[in-house]
Amino acid sequence: MIKKRLAHKETIRSILFLIIGVPIFLLLDSKYGDALVGNGQWVATILVFLAYIRAYRNGTKRVRNVLLIGIIVGLTGEYIFSKVLGMYHYRFDNIPLWLAFAHGLIFAWTFKMSKKLCMQTYANQVQRGLLIIAIVYSIFWLFWTNDVYGFVAAVTFMLTLYFTKKSRSFFLIMFVVVCYIELVGTSTGCWYWPEIAFDMFNWLPSGNPPSGIAVFYFLFDAIVFWTYLYLLHPATRLRYQRRIRL
């Protein structure tokens, strides 16, 4: 009973850390942060790096591998999506250095949260609640901001969930977390999304941010998992495949 209570408290602390920490951090990388500390983006980078080091030191071997893989995959994805495809733009029209560590941190936080005792014990209730939040938010954002692009992405996300039953909690948590981060990031002016998808498709209006943009994290997650299982730990992949066959 005591162990269960401590686990629940740790889960609440982790959620509060995310809810409070994200606005503080993203406010630093904004014009408000620049006015306060001179160059808020560099201060934000230092803070994210310190959080990254802490997560790496306290993480399991798997989490550490994910954090390291996330640096390469995250920066590559940012360059392709932001600079090549023009999906979104950062306020200095650059790729902030803190992103090298942020994607891995988000992945690791979500992975650890999905494995928490309460998430395992009440998996069906948690999944149902998060799914309702995702659906309501996507529909609201569609009518509030004419976010057709985000709604299409959200529908794609929901359909993909059907084929990821074993990781459903992970991806639903990821959806809500990404929506929260995107809302804070665009509200503080750290980045923005064009009014139409990819700034070129007039027939596909977009919100700022699009509601279902977390669907693109499926690509990030798939690449991270593939790298981990096929390149770094093929023995783990074989054990997992045997367990599936059984």
C-alpha positions in Angstrom: 0.0 0.0 0.0 2.8 2.4 0.9 4.7 1.5 -2.2 1.6 2.1 -4.3 1.0 5.5 -2.6 4.6 6.6 -3.3 4.3 5.6 -6.9 1.1 7.7 -7.3 2.8 10.7 -5.7 5.8 10.3 -8.1 3.4 10.2 -11.0 1.7 13.4 -9.9 5.1 15.1 -9.4 6.1 14.2 -12.9 2.9 15.5 -14.4 3.2 18.8 -12.4 6.8 19.1 -13.5 5.7 19.0 -17.1 2.7 21.3 -16.7 4.7 24.0 -14.9 8.1 23.4 -16.5 7.1 23.7 -20.1 5.6 27.2 -19.9 8.6 28.5 -17.9 11.1 27.0 -20.3 9.3 28.2 -23.5 8.8 31.6 -22.1 12.6 31.9 -21.8 12.9 31.1 -25.5 10.6 34.0 -26.5 10.7 37.8 -26.7 9.8 37.9 -23.0 12.8 35.8 -22.1 15.0 38.0 -24.3 13.8 41.0 -22.4 14.6 39.3 -19.1 17.9 37.6 -19.7 19.2 38.9 -23.0 19.3 35.8 -25.1 16.5 33.5 -23.8 17.2 30.8 -26.4 20.6 30.1 -25.0 19.4 30.0 -21.4 16.6 27.6 -22.5 19.3 25.4 -24.2 21.3 25.3 -21.0 18.3 24.3 -18.9 17.2 21.6 -21.3 20.8 20.2 -21.5 20.9 20.0 -17.6 17.5 18.2 -17.7 18.9 15.9 -20.3 21.9 15.1 -18.2 19.8 14.4 -15.2 17.4 12.1 -17.2 20.4 10.3 -18.7 22.1 9.7 -15.3 18.8 8.5 -13.7 17.5 6.5 -16.7 17.7 2.8 -17.4 19.9 1.5 -20.2 16.9 1.6 -22.6 16.1 5.2 -21.7 19.7 6.2 -22.1 19.8 4.7 -25.6 16.6 6.4 -26.5 18.0 9.8 -25.3 21.1 9.4 -27.4 19.2 8.2 -30.5 16.7 11.1 -30.0 19.5 13.6 -30.6 20.2 12.4 -34.2 16.6 11.5 -35.1 15.2 14.7 -33.6 17.5 17.1 -35.3 17.2 15.3 -38.6 13.4 15.4 -38.4 13.4 19.1 -37.4 15.6 20.0 -40.4 13.4 18.1 -42.8 10.1 19.3 -41.4 11.0 22.9 -40.7 13.7 23.9 -43.2 13.0 21.6 -46.1 9.2 21.1 -46.0 8.3 24.4 -44.3 5.8 22.8 -42.0 6.5 25.3 -39.2 9.0 28.1 -38.5 11.0 29.1 -35.4 11.1 32.7 -34.3 14.7 33.2 -35.5 14.1 31.0 -38.5 16.7 28.6 -37.1 16.6 25.2 -35.4 17.2 25.9 -31.7 20.0 23.9 -30.2 17.8 22.8 -27.3 15.8 20.7 -29.7 18.8 18.3 -29.9 17.9 17.2 -26.4 14.2 18.0 -26.1 12.8 15.3 -28.4 14.6 12.5 -26.5 13.4 14.0 -23.2 9.8 14.0 -24.4 10.0 10.5 -25.6 11.7 9.3 -22.4 9.2 11.1 -20.2 6.2 9.7 -22.1 7.7 6.2 -22.1 8.3 6.3 -18.3 4.9 7.7 -17.7 3.2 5.0 -19.7 5.0 2.4 -17.5 3.9 3.9 -14.2 2.0 1.7 -11.9 -1.2 3.7 -12.0 -1.0 3.8 -15.8 -0.7 0.0 -15.9 -3.4 -0.6 -13.2 -6.0 1.7 -14.8 -4.8 1.4 -18.4 -8.3 1.1 -19.9 -9.7 4.1 -18.0 -6.6 6.2 -18.8 -6.7 5.3 -22.5 -10.4 6.1 -22.6 -10.0 9.4 -20.9 -7.0 10.5 -23.1 -8.9 9.4 -26.2 -11.9 11.5 -25.3 -9.6 14.5 -24.6 -7.9 14.0 -28.0 -11.2 13.8 -29.9 -12.8 16.7 -28.2 -9.8 18.9 -28.6 -9.5 18.1 -32.3 -13.1 18.8 -33.1 -13.1 22.0 -31.1 -9.9 23.2 -32.8 -11.4 22.3 -36.2 -14.4 24.7 -35.7 -12.5 27.3 -33.6 -9.6 27.8 -36.0 -10.7 26.1 -39.2 -8.0 23.5 -38.5 -8.8 21.1 -41.3 -5.1 20.0 -41.6 -4.9 19.2 -37.9 -8.2 17.4 -37.9 -7.1 15.2 -40.8 -3.8 14.5 -39.0 -5.8 13.7 -35.8 -8.1 11.2 -37.7 -4.9 9.6 -39.1 -3.6 9.3 -35.6 -6.8 7.7 -34.3 -6.7 5.1 -37.1 -3.1 4.3 -36.5 -3.9 3.6 -32.8 -5.9 0.6 -34.0 -2.6 -1.1 -35.1 -0.6 -0.2 -32.0 -2.6 -1.8 -29.2 0.4 -2.6 -27.0 1.6 1.0 -27.2 -1.7 2.7 -27.1 -1.1 4.4 -23.7 2.2 5.6 -24.8 0.9 7.2 -28.0 -2.2 8.7 -26.3 0.0 10.3 -23.6 2.3 11.5 -26.4 -0.7 13.1 -28.3 -1.8 15.1 -25.2 1.7 16.1 -24.3 2.5 17.3 -27.8 -0.7 19.3 -28.0 0.1 21.0 -24.7 3.7 21.8 -25.8 2.5 23.1 -29.2 -0.2 25.3 -27.6 2.4 26.8 -25.2 5.1 27.2 -27.9 2.9 29.0 -30.4 1.2 31.1 -27.7 4.7 32.4 -26.5 5.8 33.0 -30.1 8.6 30.4 -30.0 7.4 29.0 -33.3 4.4 29.3 -35.6 2.5 27.2 -38.2 1.4 28.7 -41.5 -2.3 29.3 -42.1 -2.3 26.5 -44.7 -0.5 23.2 -44.6 3.2 23.4 -45.6 2.5 27.0 -46.5 1.5 25.8 -50.0 -1.8 23.9 -50.0 -4.6 26.5 -50.0 -7.2 23.8 -49.9 -5.9 22.6 -46.5 -6.2 25.3 -43.9 -4.3 24.8 -40.7 -4.6 26.0 -37.1 -1.6 27.4 -35.2 -0.8 24.7 -34.1 -2.6 21.9 -35.9 -4.4 19.7 -33.4 -3.3 16.3 -34.6 0.4 17.1 -35.3 1.4 14.4 -32.9 0.8 11.9 -35.7 4.3 12.9 -37.0 5.7 11.6 -33.7 4.8 8.1 -34.9 7.6 8.5 -37.4 10.0 9.7 -34.7 9.0 6.9 -32.4 9.1 4.3 -35.2 12.7 5.3 -36.2 13.8 5.4 -32.5 12.3 1.9 -31.9 13.8 0.5 -35.1 17.2 1.9 -34.3 17.1 0.5 -30.8 15.8 -3.0 -31.7 17.5 -3.6 -35.0 20.8 -1.8 -34.7 21.6 -1.6 -31.0 19.8 -4.5 -29.4 18.7 -7.2 -31.9 18.6 -9.8 -29.0 15.8 -7.8 -27.4 13.9 -7.8 -30.6 14.2 -11.5 -30.9 12.9 -12.0 -27.3 10.0 -9.6 -28.1 9.1 -11.5 -31.3 9.1 -14.9 -29.5 6.9 -13.4 -26.8 4.5 -12.2 -29.5 4.3 -15.6 -31.1 3.6 -17.3 -27.8 
